[in-house]
Amino acid sequence: MSDKYIPADLRRVVQARARGLCEYCRSQARFSPQPFSVEHIVARALGGQTEAANLALSCQGCNGHKYTKWQATDPLTGVTAALFHPRQQRWRDHFAWNEDATLIIGLTPIGRATIDALKLNRAELVNLREVLYAAQKHPPTEGE
């Protein structure tokens, strides 16, 4: 969803809360060639409201893959699971980094379904994580 539907003051709240990170893949906005979006966690098309509790900062890749999805299949169990909700859940409860922090590992059905649906380990991200890890700029510190 385009930022034009979100008032500037609300957009600033979401951006500050996210500390420059995509709330799904944890990419850092400062290393992104494209601006991040403020997106509706529950899409407006599905009844989601334009309020802080339903907004997240998202890189273009995650935003594009998520679109209006709110659930997906856990590839491990085959069960349908809700996607990760950054306002209601903690990232570290559903995800972890592998040893060199290039891959996000799903710890729960929610985590695995989100990784699969949003392509959180897409090649471009893995390559960027590898370079940033070597430069000691990744993974980002978690403030939670």
Stockholm file with secondary structure:
# STOCKHOLM 1.0

chainA/1-144         MSDKYIPADLRRVVQARARGLCEYCRSQARFSPQPFSVEHIVARALGGQTEAANLALSCQGCNGHKYTKWQATDPLTGVTAALFHPRQQRWRDHFAWNEDATLIIGLTPIGRATIDALKLNRAELVNLREVLYAAQKHPPTEGE
#=GR chainA/1-144 SS CCGGGSCHHHHHHHHHHHTTBCTTTCCBGGGCSSCCEEEESSCGGGTCCSSGGGEEEECHHHHHHHTTCCEEECTTTCCEEECCCTTTSCHHHHEEECTTSSSEEECSHHHHHHHHHHTTTCHHHHHHHHHHHHTTCCSCCCCC
#=GC SS_cons         CCGGGSCHHHHHHHHHHHTTBCTTTCCBGGGCSSCCEEEESSCGGGTCCSSGGGEEEECHHHHHHHTTCCEEECTTTCCEEECCCTTTSCHHHHEEECTTSSSEEECSHHHHHHHHHHTTTCHHHHHHHHHHHHTTCCSCCCCC
//
